[in-house]
């Protein structure tokens, strides 16, 4: 299978960013971390973080609708938007980057689509980088990036004292 490393990605701003930020900051105080991952961050929540949280569900549905609108015109979704992940325990998680943290190059195959969402960060913090194309997305609170899961990406070492927080997730679209 030939992989298009210059595949188009969606970059947009979520209209309810403050609600998401407040919810994340509140919930991170009591969240449990996981072991080693590609993300070398100070804190990484469990893989299926807050599956019943309506604020997060709305964010995921918004991003999924953006994918549907831009990349799957005419696809019959039925009466509801449905998404699922490869495994029920790998859907949605948070990453907290402190000074010196980073993410190794990786992809999210075999999922169809993945996303990253900037909860907290400054424009000068480490960008989200597509490893092969070198396309860089600067952090902006409330900004999301949706992309085909086969695209390798990484985060360079975070060099600042302020915290950079992201949410990430995967969609495997029902066919």
C-alpha positions as CSV (number, residue, x, y, z in Angstrom):
1,X,0.0,0.0,0.0
2,X,1.4,3.4,-1.0
3,X,1.2,6.0,1.8
4,X,0.6,9.6,0.9
5,X,2.7,11.5,3.5
6,X,1.4,14.8,2.2
7,X,-2.2,13.8,2.8
8,X,-4.4,16.8,3.7
9,X,-5.2,17.4,7.4
10,X,-7.9,19.3,9.1
11,X,-6.9,22.2,11.4
12,X,-9.6,24.1,13.1
13,X,-10.7,25.8,16.3
14,X,-13.3,24.3,18.6
15,X,-16.0,26.8,19.7
16,X,-16.3,25.5,23.2
17,X,-12.6,25.5,24.1
18,X,-13.0,27.1,27.5
19,X,-15.5,24.4,28.6
20,X,-13.1,21.7,27.5
21,X,-10.1,23.4,29.2
22,X,-11.9,23.8,32.5
23,X,-13.1,20.1,32.4
24,X,-9.6,18.8,31.6
25,X,-7.8,20.8,34.3
26,X,-10.4,19.7,36.9
27,X,-10.2,16.0,35.9
28,X,-6.4,15.8,35.6
29,X,-6.1,16.5,39.3
30,X,-7.4,13.0,40.0
31,X,-6.5,11.0,36.9
32,X,-4.4,7.9,36.9
33,X,-1.4,7.7,34.6
34,X,-0.2,4.8,32.4
35,X,3.1,3.2,31.8
36,X,5.5,3.7,28.8
37,X,4.1,5.1,25.6
38,X,5.4,7.0,22.5
39,X,4.6,10.1,24.4
40,X,7.4,10.9,26.9
41,X,5.2,13.3,28.9
42,X,5.1,13.9,32.7
43,X,1.6,12.6,32.7
44,X,-0.4,10.5,30.3
45,X,-3.9,9.5,31.3
46,X,-5.4,6.0,30.9
47,X,-6.2,5.1,27.3
48,X,-10.0,5.3,27.6
49,X,-10.1,8.5,29.6
50,X,-13.5,9.6,30.8
51,X,-15.6,7.7,28.2
52,X,-19.0,9.0,29.5
53,X,-18.0,12.6,29.8
54,X,-20.4,14.7,27.7
55,X,-18.0,17.6,27.2
56,X,-15.4,15.2,25.7
57,X,-18.1,13.3,23.7
58,X,-19.2,16.5,22.1
59,X,-15.6,17.4,21.2
60,X,-15.1,14.0,19.6
61,X,-18.4,14.3,17.7
62,X,-17.5,17.8,16.5
63,X,-14.2,16.6,15.1
64,X,-15.8,13.5,13.6
65,X,-18.3,15.7,11.8
66,X,-15.5,17.8,10.4
67,X,-13.8,14.7,9.0
68,X,-17.2,13.5,7.5
69,X,-17.8,16.9,5.9
70,X,-14.4,17.3,4.4
71,X,-13.3,13.8,3.5
72,X,-16.2,11.5,3.3
73,X,-18.9,13.4,1.3
74,X,-21.9,11.2,0.5
75,X,-21.0,8.6,3.1
76,X,-24.2,7.2,4.6
77,X,-23.9,7.7,8.4
78,X,-27.5,6.6,9.1
79,X,-29.4,8.4,11.8
80,X,-26.6,8.9,14.2
81,X,-22.9,9.6,13.9
82,X,-21.1,6.5,15.0
83,X,-17.5,6.0,15.8
84,X,-15.5,3.2,17.4
85,X,-11.9,2.5,18.1
86,X,-9.8,-0.5,17.3
87,X,-10.0,-1.7,20.9
88,X,-12.6,-0.4,23.3
89,X,-9.8,0.7,25.7
90,X,-7.9,2.9,23.2
91,X,-10.1,5.8,22.4
92,X,-9.2,9.1,24.1
93,X,-6.4,10.3,26.4
94,X,-4.7,13.4,27.7
95,X,-1.0,14.2,27.7
96,X,0.7,16.7,30.0
97,X,4.1,18.0,28.8
98,X,6.4,19.6,31.2
99,X,9.9,21.0,30.4
100,X,12.0,18.3,28.7
101,X,9.0,16.1,27.6
102,X,8.4,15.0,24.0
103,X,6.7,12.4,21.8
104,X,8.6,10.0,19.6
105,X,7.6,9.6,16.0
106,X,4.7,7.2,15.7
107,X,1.4,6.6,13.9
108,X,-2.0,5.3,15.0
109,X,-2.6,2.5,12.6
110,X,-4.8,0.5,12.1
111,X,-7.3,3.3,13.0
112,X,-8.7,5.4,10.2
113,X,-8.4,8.9,11.6
114,X,-6.7,10.4,14.6
115,X,-6.7,13.8,16.2
116,X,-4.8,16.0,18.6
117,X,-6.4,18.9,20.5
118,X,-4.5,21.7,22.3
119,X,-6.0,22.2,25.7
120,X,-3.3,24.4,27.2
121,X,-0.2,25.9,25.6
122,X,1.4,28.9,24.1
123,X,2.2,29.5,20.4
124,X,5.9,29.2,21.1
125,X,5.6,25.7,22.8
126,X,6.6,22.6,20.9
127,X,4.6,22.1,17.8
128,X,2.8,19.0,16.6
129,X,5.0,17.8,13.7
130,X,4.2,15.4,10.8
131,X,7.5,13.5,10.7
132,X,7.8,12.9,7.0
133,X,6.4,16.1,5.5
134,X,7.8,18.2,8.3
135,X,4.5,20.1,8.4
136,X,4.3,21.9,11.8
137,X,1.2,22.9,13.7
138,X,1.8,25.5,16.4
139,X,-0.2,25.1,19.6
140,X,-3.2,27.3,20.1
141,X,-5.7,26.6,22.9
142,X,-8.8,25.2,21.4
143,X,-7.2,24.1,18.1
144,X,-7.6,20.6,16.8
145,X,-5.7,18.6,14.1
146,X,-7.5,15.6,12.4
147,X,-5.5,13.4,10.1
148,X,-5.3,10.0,8.5
149,X,-3.9,7.6,11.2
150,X,-1.1,6.3,9.0
151,X,0.7,9.7,9.2
152,X,3.7,9.6,11.4
153,X,4.0,12.5,13.8
154,X,5.9,13.6,16.9
155,X,6.4,16.4,19.3
156,X,9.9,17.9,19.8
157,X,11.3,18.4,23.3
158,X,9.2,21.0,25.3
159,X,11.7,23.7,26.3
160,X,9.6,25.9,28.5
161,X,8.5,25.9,32.1
162,X,4.8,26.4,31.3
163,X,2.7,23.2,30.9
164,X,1.5,22.1,27.4
165,X,-1.6,19.8,27.6
166,X,-3.2,17.9,24.7
167,X,-6.0,15.5,24.2
168,X,-5.6,12.7,21.5
169,X,-7.9,10.1,20.1
170,X,-8.7,7.7,17.3
171,X,-11.7,6.9,15.1
172,X,-12.3,3.8,13.2
173,X,-15.2,4.6,11.0
174,X,-17.9,2.1,10.6
175,X,-18.3,1.0,7.0
